[in-house]
Amino acid sequence: MSIGVFPEIDGRTRLAFGPAREVWLRRDADFDDFIETPTRTLFVSTATGVVLVMGFIETEITRVRIWRSHPDWPTRVTVAYG
């Protein structure tokens, strides 16, 4: 999946990433669904393929929730899995 972020020239986008028991927000997620994770890994990368963070998953199907601070140009993105 692909998520747009704040243009780098205008500033950085802060990323929170981790298991749902550690990383979540008290509002409905912008994305909340199950995805296949046959390699039991989940990662966030740049458009050029540089991996920023990686999580190791216990199952081959994983619930993923994503929150953005803004629908088009978020300065903060939170990704919770599990």
N, CA, C and O atoms as a Maestro MAE file, in Angstrom:
{
 s_m_m2io_version
 :::
 2.0.0
}

f_m_ct {
 s_m_title
 :::
 protein
 m_atom[328] {
  # First column is atom index #
  i_m_mmod_type
  r_m_x_coord
  r_m_y_coord
  r_m_z_coord
  i_m_residue_number
  s_m_chain_name
  s_m_pdb_residue_name
  s_m_pdb_atom_name
  i_m_atomic_number
  :::
  1 25 0.837 -1.164 0.000 1 A "MET " " N  " 7
  2 3 0.000 0.000 0.000 1 A "MET " " CA " 6
  3 2 0.885 1.231 0.000 1 A "MET " " C  " 6
  4 15 2.063 1.152 0.349 1 A "MET " " O  " 8
  5 25 0.348 2.329 -0.375 2 A "SER " " N  " 7
  6 3 1.111 3.570 -0.468 2 A "SER " " CA " 6
  7 2 0.380 4.666 0.299 2 A "SER " " C  " 6
  8 15 -0.840 4.795 0.207 2 A "SER " " O  " 8
  9 25 1.140 5.450 1.054 3 A "ILE " " N  " 7
  10 3 0.573 6.550 1.831 3 A "ILE " " CA " 6
  11 2 1.351 7.811 1.499 3 A "ILE " " C  " 6
  12 15 2.577 7.835 1.610 3 A "ILE " " O  " 8
  13 25 0.652 8.849 1.097 4 A "GLY " " N  " 7
  14 3 1.308 10.125 0.848 4 A "GLY " " CA " 6
  15 2 1.671 10.797 2.164 4 A "GLY " " C  " 6
  16 15 0.975 10.634 3.167 4 A "GLY " " O  " 8
  17 25 2.753 11.545 2.155 5 A "VAL " " N  " 7
  18 3 3.198 12.258 3.353 5 A "VAL " " CA " 6
  19 2 3.503 13.714 3.012 5 A "VAL " " C  " 6
  20 15 3.392 14.130 1.859 5 A "VAL " " O  " 8
  21 25 3.880 14.467 4.012 6 A "PHE " " N  " 7
  22 3 4.221 15.872 3.844 6 A "PHE " " CA " 6
  23 2 5.415 15.986 2.894 6 A "PHE " " C  " 6
  24 15 6.381 15.238 3.052 6 A "PHE " " O  " 8
  25 25 5.385 16.890 1.920 7 A "PRO " " N  " 7
  26 3 6.519 17.027 1.003 7 A "PRO " " CA " 6
  27 2 7.813 17.334 1.768 7 A "PRO " " C  " 6
  28 15 7.853 18.253 2.586 7 A "PRO " " O  " 8
  29 25 8.854 16.569 1.499 8 A "GLU " " N  " 7
  30 3 10.118 16.717 2.227 8 A "GLU " " CA " 6
  31 2 10.667 18.139 2.158 8 A "GLU " " C  " 6
  32 15 11.264 18.620 3.121 8 A "GLU " " O  " 8
  33 25 10.472 18.804 1.043 9 A "ILE " " N  " 7
  34 3 10.979 20.166 0.899 9 A "ILE " " CA " 6
  35 2 10.322 21.118 1.903 9 A "ILE " " C  " 6
  36 15 10.899 22.144 2.261 9 A "ILE " " O  " 8
  37 25 9.108 20.769 2.357 10 A "ASP " " N  " 7
  38 3 8.378 21.601 3.315 10 A "ASP " " CA " 6
  39 2 8.577 21.174 4.766 10 A "ASP " " C  " 6
  40 15 8.140 21.870 5.683 10 A "ASP " " O  " 8
  41 25 9.224 20.054 4.975 11 A "GLY " " N  " 7
  42 3 9.461 19.563 6.339 11 A "GLY " " CA " 6
  43 2 9.327 18.054 6.409 11 A "GLY " " C  " 6
  44 15 8.938 17.400 5.442 11 A "GLY " " O  " 8
  45 25 9.654 17.523 7.558 12 A "ARG " " N  " 7
  46 3 9.629 16.075 7.738 12 A "ARG " " CA " 6
  47 2 8.266 15.582 8.198 12 A "ARG " " C  " 6
  48 15 7.470 16.323 8.774 12 A "ARG " " O  " 8
  49 25 8.029 14.310 7.925 13 A "THR " " N  " 7
  50 3 6.850 13.625 8.443 13 A "THR " " CA " 6
  51 2 7.308 12.720 9.573 13 A "THR " " C  " 6
  52 15 8.224 11.916 9.398 13 A "THR " " O  " 8
  53 25 6.673 12.848 10.733 14 A "ARG " " N  " 7
  54 3 7.010 11.995 11.877 14 A "ARG " " CA " 6
  55 2 6.250 10.685 11.744 14 A "ARG " " C  " 6
  56 15 5.078 10.672 11.369 14 A "ARG " " O  " 8
  57 25 6.926 9.583 12.053 15 A "LEU " " N  " 7
  58 3 6.356 8.252 11.912 15 A "LEU " " CA " 6
  59 2 6.408 7.526 13.244 15 A "LEU " " C  " 6
  60 15 7.456 7.464 13.887 15 A "LEU " " O  " 8
  61 25 5.269 6.976 13.656 16 A "ALA " " N  " 7
  62 3 5.207 6.067 14.802 16 A "ALA " " CA " 6
  63 2 4.811 4.711 14.236 16 A "ALA " " C  " 6
  64 15 3.866 4.619 13.453 16 A "ALA " " O  " 8
  65 25 5.527 3.655 14.625 17 A "PHE " " N  " 7
  66 3 5.330 2.330 14.038 17 A "PHE " " CA " 6
  67 2 5.551 1.287 15.111 17 A "PHE " " C  " 6
  68 15 6.555 1.324 15.822 17 A "PHE " " O  " 8
  69 25 4.620 0.357 15.232 18 A "GLY " " N  " 7
  70 3 4.819 -0.709 16.201 18 A "GLY " " CA " 6
  71 2 3.571 -1.532 16.424 18 A "GLY " " C  " 6
  72 15 2.538 -1.308 15.794 18 A "GLY " " O  " 8
  73 25 3.682 -2.508 17.348 19 A "PRO " " N  " 7
  74 3 2.528 -3.345 17.682 19 A "PRO " " CA " 6
  75 2 1.382 -2.494 18.218 19 A "PRO " " C  " 6
  76 15 1.612 -1.475 18.869 19 A "PRO " " O  " 8
  77 25 0.150 -2.914 17.944 20 A "ALA " " N  " 7
  78 3 -1.028 -2.142 18.350 20 A "ALA " " CA " 6
  79 2 -1.077 -1.922 19.855 20 A "ALA " " C  " 6
  80 15 -1.597 -0.900 20.304 20 A "ALA " " O  " 8
  81 25 -0.554 -2.849 20.645 21 A "ARG " " N  " 7
  82 3 -0.578 -2.672 22.100 21 A "ARG " " CA " 6
  83 2 0.337 -1.537 22.555 21 A "ARG " " C  " 6
  84 15 0.219 -1.056 23.682 21 A "ARG " " O  " 8
  85 25 1.247 -1.109 21.680 22 A "GLU " " N  " 7
  86 3 2.190 -0.039 22.015 22 A "GLU " " CA " 6
  87 2 1.918 1.261 21.265 22 A "GLU " " C  " 6
  88 15 2.219 2.343 21.770 22 A "GLU " " O  " 8
  89 25 1.356 1.163 20.072 23 A "VAL " " N  " 7
  90 3 1.178 2.336 19.205 23 A "VAL " " CA " 6
  91 2 -0.256 2.375 18.694 23 A "VAL " " C  " 6
  92 15 -0.642 1.538 17.878 23 A "VAL " " O  " 8
  93 25 -1.045 3.329 19.159 24 A "TRP " " N  " 7
  94 3 -2.402 3.505 18.653 24 A "TRP " " CA " 6
  95 2 -2.925 4.856 19.101 24 A "TRP " " C  " 6
  96 15 -2.382 5.477 20.014 24 A "TRP " " O  " 8
  97 25 -3.978 5.297 18.453 25 A "LEU " " N  " 7
  98 3 -4.602 6.574 18.788 25 A "LEU " " CA " 6
  99 2 -6.052 6.343 19.185 25 A "LEU " " C  " 6
  100 15 -6.647 5.324 18.836 25 A "LEU " " O  " 8
  101 25 -6.610 7.290 19.912 26 A "ARG " " N  " 7
  102 3 -7.982 7.153 20.419 26 A "ARG " " CA " 6
  103 2 -9.020 7.723 19.453 26 A "ARG " " C  " 6
  104 15 -9.969 8.382 19.879 26 A "ARG " " O  " 8
  105 25 -8.850 7.480 18.201 27 A "ARG " " N  " 7
  106 3 -9.862 7.865 17.214 27 A "ARG " " CA " 6
  107 2 -9.856 6.814 16.114 27 A "ARG " " C  " 6
  108 15 -8.934 6.004 16.020 27 A "ARG " " O  " 8
  109 25 -10.881 6.833 15.292 28 A "ASP " " N  " 7
  110 3 -10.958 5.863 14.208 28 A "ASP " " CA " 6
  111 2 -9.760 6.020 13.280 28 A "ASP " " C  " 6
  112 15 -9.344 7.133 12.958 28 A "ASP " " O  " 8
  113 25 -9.221 4.895 12.862 29 A "ALA " " N  " 7
  114 3 -8.076 4.904 11.954 29 A "ALA " " CA " 6
  115 2 -8.525 5.292 10.546 29 A "ALA " " C  " 6
  116 15 -9.670 5.059 10.161 29 A "ALA " " O  " 8
  117 25 -7.611 5.884 9.790 30 A "ASP " " N  " 7
  118 3 -7.875 6.203 8.389 30 A "ASP " " CA " 6
  119 2 -7.880 4.931 7.546 30 A "ASP " " C  " 6
  120 15 -8.552 4.860 6.517 30 A "ASP " " O  " 8
  121 25 -7.129 3.936 7.988 31 A "PHE " " N  " 7
  122 3 -7.091 2.617 7.345 31 A "PHE " " CA " 6
  123 2 -7.145 1.589 8.457 31 A "PHE " " C  " 6
  124 15 -6.392 1.687 9.426 31 A "PHE " " O  " 8
  125 25 -8.023 0.604 8.333 32 A "ASP " " N  " 7
  126 3 -8.142 -0.465 9.326 32 A "ASP " " CA " 6
  127 2 -8.585 -1.719 8.596 32 A "ASP " " C  " 6
  128 15 -9.761 -1.873 8.266 32 A "ASP " " O  " 8
  129 25 -7.639 -2.614 8.346 33 A "ASP " " N  " 7
  130 3 -7.962 -3.817 7.587 33 A "ASP " " CA " 6
  131 2 -6.902 -4.877 7.848 33 A "ASP " " C  " 6
  132 15 -5.905 -4.628 8.527 33 A "ASP " " O  " 8
  133 25 -7.133 -6.050 7.303 34 A "PHE " " N  " 7
  134 3 -6.185 -7.143 7.416 34 A "PHE " " CA " 6
  135 2 -5.425 -7.263 6.102 34 A "PHE " " C  " 6
  136 15 -6.007 -7.134 5.025 34 A "PHE " " O  " 8
  137 25 -4.136 -7.509 6.195 35 A "ILE " " N  " 7
  138 3 -3.324 -7.714 5.000 35 A "ILE " " CA " 6
  139 2 -2.561 -9.028 5.145 35 A "ILE " " C  " 6
  140 15 -2.292 -9.485 6.255 35 A "ILE " " O  " 8
  141 25 -2.223 -9.617 4.021 36 A "GLU " " N  " 7
  142 3 -1.431 -10.838 4.034 36 A "GLU " " CA " 6
  143 2 0.021 -10.484 4.333 36 A "GLU " " C  " 6
  144 15 0.578 -9.553 3.751 36 A "GLU " " O  " 8
  145 25 0.625 -11.238 5.246 37 A "THR " " N  " 7
  146 3 2.031 -11.037 5.603 37 A "THR " " CA " 6
  147 2 2.739 -12.396 5.581 37 A "THR " " C  " 6
  148 15 3.171 -12.882 6.626 37 A "THR " " O  " 8
  149 25 2.863 -13.017 4.389 38 A "PRO " " N  " 7
  150 3 3.440 -14.363 4.309 38 A "PRO " " CA " 6
  151 2 4.892 -14.445 4.778 38 A "PRO " " C  " 6
  152 15 5.339 -15.505 5.215 38 A "PRO " " O  " 8
  153 25 5.626 -13.346 4.692 39 A "THR " " N  " 7
  154 3 7.015 -13.353 5.170 39 A "THR " " CA " 6
  155 2 7.102 -13.009 6.651 39 A "THR " " C  " 6
  156 15 8.184 -13.006 7.240 39 A "THR " " O  " 8
  157 25 5.940 -12.717 7.246 40 A "ARG " " N  " 7
  158 3 5.838 -12.357 8.665 40 A "ARG " " CA " 6
  159 2 6.671 -11.125 9.023 40 A "ARG " " C  " 6
  160 15 7.212 -11.006 10.122 40 A "ARG " " O  " 8
  161 25 6.748 -10.230 8.064 41 A "THR " " N  " 7
  162 3 7.389 -8.937 8.308 41 A "THR " " CA " 6
  163 2 6.500 -7.843 7.740 41 A "THR " " C  " 6
  164 15 5.744 -8.054 6.791 41 A "THR " " O  " 8
  165 25 6.609 -6.685 8.339 42 A "LEU " " N  " 7
  166 3 5.894 -5.502 7.869 42 A "LEU " " CA " 6
  167 2 6.883 -4.359 7.960 42 A "LEU " " C  " 6
  168 15 7.556 -4.199 8.979 42 A "LEU " " O  " 8
  169 25 6.979 -3.565 6.913 43 A "PHE " " N  " 7
  170 3 7.947 -2.474 6.954 43 A "PHE " " CA " 6
  171 2 7.396 -1.231 6.286 43 A "PHE " " C  " 6
  172 15 6.436 -1.283 5.516 43 A "PHE " " O  " 8
  173 25 8.030 -0.114 6.603 44 A "VAL " " N  " 7
  174 3 7.728 1.168 5.974 44 A "VAL " " CA " 6
  175 2 8.985 1.579 5.226 44 A "VAL " " C  " 6
  176 15 10.087 1.556 5.775 44 A "VAL " " O  " 8
  177 25 8.804 1.955 3.963 45 A "SER " " N  " 7
  178 3 9.955 2.371 3.162 45 A "SER " " CA " 6
  179 2 9.640 3.669 2.437 45 A "SER " " C  " 6
  180 15 8.487 4.090 2.342 45 A "SER " " O  " 8
  181 25 10.685 4.283 1.933 46 A "THR " " N  " 7
  182 3 10.527 5.488 1.124 46 A "THR " " CA " 6
  183 2 10.110 5.089 -0.288 46 A "THR " " C  " 6
  184 15 10.108 3.905 -0.626 46 A "THR " " O  " 8
  185 25 9.762 6.060 -1.101 47 A "ALA " " N  " 7
  186 3 9.390 5.792 -2.489 47 A "ALA " " CA " 6
  187 2 10.545 5.180 -3.272 47 A "ALA " " C  " 6
  188 15 10.327 4.511 -4.281 47 A "ALA " " O  " 8
  189 25 11.768 5.407 -2.811 48 A "THR " " N  " 7
  190 3 12.938 4.847 -3.496 48 A "THR " " CA " 6
  191 2 13.348 3.486 -2.938 48 A "THR " " C  " 6
  192 15 14.347 2.915 -3.375 48 A "THR " " O  " 8
  193 25 12.579 2.959 -1.970 49 A "GLY " " N  " 7
  194 3 12.845 1.616 -1.461 49 A "GLY " " CA " 6
  195 2 13.708 1.520 -0.223 49 A "GLY " " C  " 6
  196 15 14.046 0.415 0.201 49 A "GLY " " O  " 8
  197 25 14.073 2.635 0.366 50 A "VAL " " N  " 7
  198 3 14.872 2.613 1.596 50 A "VAL " " CA " 6
  199 2 13.953 2.250 2.762 50 A "VAL " " C  " 6
  200 15 12.980 2.956 3.026 50 A "VAL " " O  " 8
  201 25 14.255 1.149 3.462 51 A "VAL " " N  " 7
  202 3 13.433 0.705 4.586 51 A "VAL " " CA " 6
  203 2 13.716 1.593 5.793 51 A "VAL " " C  " 6
  204 15 14.862 1.730 6.221 51 A "VAL " " O  " 8
  205 25 12.660 2.195 6.338 52 A "LEU " " N  " 7
  206 3 12.795 3.086 7.495 52 A "LEU " " CA " 6
  207 2 12.630 2.333 8.808 52 A "LEU " " C  " 6
  208 15 13.399 2.544 9.745 52 A "LEU " " O  " 8
  209 25 11.635 1.458 8.883 53 A "VAL " " N  " 7
  210 3 11.386 0.635 10.073 53 A "VAL " " CA " 6
  211 2 10.817 -0.703 9.622 53 A "VAL " " C  " 6
  212 15 10.207 -0.808 8.558 53 A "VAL " " O  " 8
  213 25 11.030 -1.741 10.461 54 A "MET " " N  " 7
  214 3 10.525 -3.070 10.143 54 A "MET " " CA " 6
  215 2 10.006 -3.719 11.411 54 A "MET " " C  " 6
  216 15 10.591 -3.571 12.484 54 A "MET " " O  " 8
  217 25 8.906 -4.437 11.279 55 A "GLY " " N  " 7
  218 3 8.351 -5.191 12.401 55 A "GLY " " CA " 6
  219 2 8.216 -6.648 12.025 55 A "GLY " " C  " 6
  220 15 7.952 -6.982 10.870 55 A "GLY " " O  " 8
  221 25 8.399 -7.515 13.007 56 A "PHE " " N  " 7
  222 3 8.267 -8.950 12.779 56 A "PHE " " CA " 6
  223 2 6.910 -9.395 13.312 56 A "PHE " " C  " 6
  224 15 6.561 -9.120 14.460 56 A "PHE " " O  " 8
  225 25 6.156 -10.078 12.472 57 A "ILE " " N  " 7
  226 3 4.767 -10.426 12.722 57 A "ILE " " CA " 6
  227 2 4.671 -11.908 13.072 57 A "ILE " " C  " 6
  228 15 5.454 -12.717 12.573 57 A "ILE " " O  " 8
  229 25 3.713 -12.266 13.929 58 A "GLU " " N  " 7
  230 3 3.553 -13.656 14.352 58 A "GLU " " CA " 6
  231 2 2.662 -14.472 13.424 58 A "GLU " " C  " 6
  232 15 2.690 -15.702 13.473 58 A "GLU " " O  " 8
  233 25 1.879 -13.819 12.586 59 A "THR " " N  " 7
  234 3 0.925 -14.531 11.740 59 A "THR " " CA " 6
  235 2 1.086 -14.135 10.275 59 A "THR " " C  " 6
  236 15 1.778 -13.170 9.948 59 A "THR " " O  " 8
  237 25 0.435 -14.897 9.407 60 A "GLU " " N  " 7
  238 3 0.513 -14.607 7.977 60 A "GLU " " CA " 6
  239 2 -0.603 -13.681 7.497 60 A "GLU " " C  " 6
  240 15 -0.631 -13.291 6.330 60 A "GLU " " O  " 8
  241 25 -1.509 -13.335 8.388 61 A "ILE " " N  " 7
  242 3 -2.530 -12.322 8.113 61 A "ILE " " CA " 6
  243 2 -2.522 -11.377 9.304 61 A "ILE " " C  " 6
  244 15 -2.658 -11.811 10.448 61 A "ILE " " O  " 8
  245 25 -2.363 -10.088 9.038 62 A "THR " " N  " 7
  246 3 -2.141 -9.122 10.108 62 A "THR " " CA " 6
  247 2 -3.085 -7.936 9.984 62 A "THR " " C  " 6
  248 15 -3.291 -7.394 8.899 62 A "THR " " O  " 8
  249 25 -3.650 -7.548 11.113 63 A "ARG " " N  " 7
  250 3 -4.458 -6.331 11.135 63 A "ARG " " CA " 6
  251 2 -3.515 -5.134 11.160 63 A "ARG " " C  " 6
  252 15 -2.581 -5.080 11.961 63 A "ARG " " O  " 8
  253 25 -3.771 -4.182 10.276 64 A "VAL " " N  " 7
  254 3 -2.960 -2.963 10.203 64 A "VAL " " CA " 6
  255 2 -3.895 -1.769 10.312 64 A "VAL " " C  " 6
  256 15 -4.924 -1.707 9.639 64 A "VAL " " O  " 8
  257 25 -3.524 -0.818 11.171 65 A "ARG " " N  " 7
  258 3 -4.279 0.430 11.312 65 A "ARG " " CA " 6
  259 2 -3.328 1.590 11.071 65 A "ARG " " C  " 6
  260 15 -2.193 1.593 11.548 65 A "ARG " " O  " 8
  261 25 -3.809 2.577 10.322 66 A "ILE " " N  " 7
  262 3 -2.985 3.740 9.992 66 A "ILE " " CA " 6
  263 2 -3.782 5.005 10.279 66 A "ILE " " C  " 6
  264 15 -4.939 5.134 9.878 66 A "ILE " " O  " 8
  265 25 -3.142 5.934 10.980 67 A "TRP " " N  " 7
  266 3 -3.721 7.248 11.256 67 A "TRP " " CA " 6
  267 2 -2.830 8.299 10.611 67 A "TRP " " C  " 6
  268 15 -1.606 8.177 10.629 67 A "TRP " " O  " 8
  269 25 -3.444 9.329 10.042 68 A "ARG " " N  " 7
  270 3 -2.701 10.445 9.448 68 A "ARG " " CA " 6
  271 2 -3.193 11.737 10.077 68 A "ARG " " C  " 6
  272 15 -4.377 11.874 10.385 68 A "ARG " " O  " 8
  273 25 -2.293 12.675 10.265 69 A "SER " " N  " 7
  274 3 -2.676 13.960 10.857 69 A "SER " " CA " 6
  275 2 -3.434 14.844 9.867 69 A "SER " " C  " 6
  276 15 -4.089 15.805 10.270 69 A "SER " " O  " 8
  277 25 -3.350 14.525 8.584 70 A "HIS " " N  " 7
  278 3 -4.045 15.290 7.542 70 A "HIS " " CA " 6
  279 2 -4.305 14.332 6.382 70 A "HIS " " C  " 6
  280 15 -3.450 13.496 6.091 70 A "HIS " " O  " 8
  281 25 -5.462 14.422 5.703 71 A "PRO " " N  " 7
  282 3 -5.765 13.468 4.636 71 A "PRO " " CA " 6
  283 2 -4.857 13.562 3.409 71 A "PRO " " C  " 6
  284 15 -4.662 12.561 2.719 71 A "PRO " " O  " 8
  285 25 -4.302 14.733 3.126 72 A "ASP " " N  " 7
  286 3 -3.447 14.882 1.944 72 A "ASP " " CA " 6
  287 2 -1.968 15.016 2.276 72 A "ASP " " C  " 6
  288 15 -1.137 14.358 1.651 72 A "ASP " " O  " 8
  289 25 -1.625 15.851 3.243 73 A "TRP " " N  " 7
  290 3 -0.231 16.147 3.562 73 A "TRP " " CA " 6
  291 2 0.026 15.977 5.062 73 A "TRP " " C  " 6
  292 15 0.242 16.963 5.765 73 A "TRP " " O  " 8
  293 25 0.006 14.747 5.551 74 A "PRO " " N  " 7
  294 3 0.203 14.549 6.990 74 A "PRO " " CA " 6
  295 2 1.636 14.836 7.424 74 A "PRO " " C  " 6
  296 15 2.594 14.495 6.729 74 A "PRO " " O  " 8
  297 25 1.761 15.463 8.574 75 A "THR " " N  " 7
  298 3 3.084 15.666 9.178 75 A "THR " " CA " 6
  299 2 3.360 14.578 10.209 75 A "THR " " C  " 6
  300 15 4.468 14.477 10.735 75 A "THR " " O  " 8
  301 25 2.341 13.764 10.494 76 A "ARG " " N  " 7
  302 3 2.494 12.636 11.413 76 A "ARG " " CA " 6
  303 2 1.681 11.455 10.884 76 A "ARG " " C  " 6
  304 15 0.508 11.594 10.536 76 A "ARG " " O  " 8
  305 25 2.333 10.288 10.832 77 A "VAL " " N  " 7
  306 3 1.686 9.047 10.419 77 A "VAL " " CA " 6
  307 2 1.950 8.008 11.504 77 A "VAL " " C  " 6
  308 15 3.088 7.822 11.935 77 A "VAL " " O  " 8
  309 25 0.887 7.336 11.940 78 A "THR " " N  " 7
  310 3 1.006 6.286 12.948 78 A "THR " " CA " 6
  311 2 0.541 4.977 12.329 78 A "THR " " C  " 6
  312 15 -0.551 4.900 11.766 78 A "THR " " O  " 8
  313 25 1.385 3.937 12.436 79 A "VAL " " N  " 7
  314 3 1.071 2.617 11.901 79 A "VAL " " CA " 6
  315 2 1.117 1.619 13.048 79 A "VAL " " C  " 6
  316 15 2.151 1.450 13.695 79 A "VAL " " O  " 8
  317 25 -0.012 0.959 13.296 80 A "ALA " " N  " 7
  318 3 -0.088 -0.063 14.341 80 A "ALA " " CA " 6
  319 2 -0.436 -1.395 13.686 80 A "ALA " " C  " 6
  320 15 -1.294 -1.452 12.804 80 A "ALA " " O  " 8
  321 25 0.222 -2.452 14.112 81 A "TYR " " N  " 7
  322 3 -0.069 -3.771 13.552 81 A "TYR " " CA " 6
  323 2 -0.348 -4.779 14.656 81 A "TYR " " C  " 6
  324 15 0.092 -4.632 15.797 81 A "TYR " " O  " 8
  325 25 -1.102 -5.816 14.269 82 A "GLY " " N  " 7
  326 3 -1.427 -6.879 15.222 82 A "GLY " " CA " 6
  327 2 -2.750 -6.655 15.906 82 A "GLY " " C  " 6
  328 15 -3.161 -7.465 16.737 82 A "GLY " " O  " 8
  :::
 }
 m_bond[327] {
  # First column is bond index #
  i_m_from
  i_m_to
  i_m_order
  :::
  1 1 2 1
  2 2 3 1
  3 3 4 2
  4 3 5 1
  5 5 6 1
  6 6 7 1
  7 7 8 2
  8 7 9 1
  9 9 10 1
  10 10 11 1
  11 11 12 2
  12 11 13 1
  13 13 14 1
  14 14 15 1
  15 15 16 2
  16 15 17 1
  17 17 18 1
  18 18 19 1
  19 19 20 2
  20 19 21 1
  21 21 22 1
  22 22 23 1
  23 23 24 2
  24 23 25 1
  25 25 26 1
  26 26 27 1
  27 27 28 2
  28 27 29 1
  29 29 30 1
  30 30 31 1
  31 31 32 2
  32 31 33 1
  33 33 34 1
  34 34 35 1
  35 35 36 2
  36 35 37 1
  37 37 38 1
  38 38 39 1
  39 39 40 2
  40 39 41 1
  41 41 42 1
  42 42 43 1
  43 43 44 2
  44 43 45 1
  45 45 46 1
  46 46 47 1
  47 47 48 2
  48 47 49 1
  49 49 50 1
  50 50 51 1
  51 51 52 2
  52 51 53 1
  53 53 54 1
  54 54 55 1
  55 55 56 2
  56 55 57 1
  57 57 58 1
  58 58 59 1
  59 59 60 2
  60 59 61 1
  61 61 62 1
  62 62 63 1
  63 63 64 2
  64 63 65 1
  65 65 66 1
  66 66 67 1
  67 67 68 2
  68 67 69 1
  69 69 70 1
  70 70 71 1
  71 71 72 2
  72 71 73 1
  73 73 74 1
  74 74 75 1
  75 75 76 2
  76 75 77 1
  77 77 78 1
  78 78 79 1
  79 79 80 2
  80 79 81 1
  81 81 82 1
  82 82 83 1
  83 83 84 2
  84 83 85 1
  85 85 86 1
  86 86 87 1
  87 87 88 2
  88 87 89 1
  89 89 90 1
  90 90 91 1
  91 91 92 2
  92 91 93 1
  93 93 94 1
  94 94 95 1
  95 95 96 2
  96 95 97 1
  97 97 98 1
  98 98 99 1
  99 99 100 2
  100 99 101 1
  101 101 102 1
  102 102 103 1
  103 103 104 2
  104 103 105 1
  105 105 106 1
  106 106 107 1
  107 107 108 2
  108 107 109 1
  109 109 110 1
  110 110 111 1
  111 111 112 2
  112 111 113 1
  113 113 114 1
  114 114 115 1
  115 115 116 2
  116 115 117 1
  117 117 118 1
  118 118 119 1
  119 119 120 2
  120 119 121 1
  121 121 122 1
  122 122 123 1
  123 123 124 2
  124 123 125 1
  125 125 126 1
  126 126 127 1
  127 127 128 2
  128 127 129 1
  129 129 130 1
  130 130 131 1
  131 131 132 2
  132 131 133 1
  133 133 134 1
  134 134 135 1
  135 135 136 2
  136 135 137 1
  137 137 138 1
  138 138 139 1
  139 139 140 2
  140 139 141 1
  141 141 142 1
  142 142 143 1
  143 143 144 2
  144 143 145 1
  145 145 146 1
  146 146 147 1
  147 147 148 2
  148 147 149 1
  149 149 150 1
  150 150 151 1
  151 151 152 2
  152 151 153 1
  153 153 154 1
  154 154 155 1
  155 155 156 2
  156 155 157 1
  157 157 158 1
  158 158 159 1
  159 159 160 2
  160 159 161 1
  161 161 162 1
  162 162 163 1
  163 163 164 2
  164 163 165 1
  165 165 166 1
  166 166 167 1
  167 167 168 2
  168 167 169 1
  169 169 170 1
  170 170 171 1
  171 171 172 2
  172 171 173 1
  173 173 174 1
  174 174 175 1
  175 175 176 2
  176 175 177 1
  177 177 178 1
  178 178 179 1
  179 179 180 2
  180 179 181 1
  181 181 182 1
  182 182 183 1
  183 183 184 2
  184 183 185 1
  185 185 186 1
  186 186 187 1
  187 187 188 2
  188 187 189 1
  189 189 190 1
  190 190 191 1
  191 191 192 2
  192 191 193 1
  193 193 194 1
  194 194 195 1
  195 195 196 2
  196 195 197 1
  197 197 198 1
  198 198 199 1
  199 199 200 2
  200 199 201 1
  201 201 202 1
  202 202 203 1
  203 203 204 2
  204 203 205 1
  205 205 206 1
  206 206 207 1
  207 207 208 2
  208 207 209 1
  209 209 210 1
  210 210 211 1
  211 211 212 2
  212 211 213 1
  213 213 214 1
  214 214 215 1
  215 215 216 2
  216 215 217 1
  217 217 218 1
  218 218 219 1
  219 219 220 2
  220 219 221 1
  221 221 222 1
  222 222 223 1
  223 223 224 2
  224 223 225 1
  225 225 226 1
  226 226 227 1
  227 227 228 2
  228 227 229 1
  229 229 230 1
  230 230 231 1
  231 231 232 2
  232 231 233 1
  233 233 234 1
  234 234 235 1
  235 235 236 2
  236 235 237 1
  237 237 238 1
  238 238 239 1
  239 239 240 2
  240 239 241 1
  241 241 242 1
  242 242 243 1
  243 243 244 2
  244 243 245 1
  245 245 246 1
  246 246 247 1
  247 247 248 2
  248 247 249 1
  249 249 250 1
  250 250 251 1
  251 251 252 2
  252 251 253 1
  253 253 254 1
  254 254 255 1
  255 255 256 2
  256 255 257 1
  257 257 258 1
  258 258 259 1
  259 259 260 2
  260 259 261 1
  261 261 262 1
  262 262 263 1
  263 263 264 2
  264 263 265 1
  265 265 266 1
  266 266 267 1
  267 267 268 2
  268 267 269 1
  269 269 270 1
  270 270 271 1
  271 271 272 2
  272 271 273 1
  273 273 274 1
  274 274 275 1
  275 275 276 2
  276 275 277 1
  277 277 278 1
  278 278 279 1
  279 279 280 2
  280 279 281 1
  281 281 282 1
  282 282 283 1
  283 283 284 2
  284 283 285 1
  285 285 286 1
  286 286 287 1
  287 287 288 2
  288 287 289 1
  289 289 290 1
  290 290 291 1
  291 291 292 2
  292 291 293 1
  293 293 294 1
  294 294 295 1
  295 295 296 2
  296 295 297 1
  297 297 298 1
  298 298 299 1
  299 299 300 2
  300 299 301 1
  301 301 302 1
  302 302 303 1
  303 303 304 2
  304 303 305 1
  305 305 306 1
  306 306 307 1
  307 307 308 2
  308 307 309 1
  309 309 310 1
  310 310 311 1
  311 311 312 2
  312 311 313 1
  313 313 314 1
  314 314 315 1
  315 315 316 2
  316 315 317 1
  317 317 318 1
  318 318 319 1
  319 319 320 2
  320 319 321 1
  321 321 322 1
  322 322 323 1
  323 323 324 2
  324 323 325 1
  325 325 326 1
  326 326 327 1
  327 327 328 2
  :::
 }
}
